[in-house]
């Protein structure tokens, strides 16, 4: 999915929701809470996300996943 955006590095809410497998409202809530950086564009204030930020978030999740999985069994 990350490769489907060759023309730019900004992704829509829908694209990021599909990449992260979360509902678009969840992504908006994470953005409002500062868990993921969103950029507002246009007069409506639509959210856009940098491809680099999403890739970094996925990398951090990948690194912390084994630790969390080990702790869930106790």
Protein Blocks (a to p, Z undefined) as FASTA:
>chain_A
ZZmmmmbcbdcfklmmmmnopafklmmmmmmnopaccddedjkopacddfklmmmmmmmm
mmmmmmmmmmmmZZ
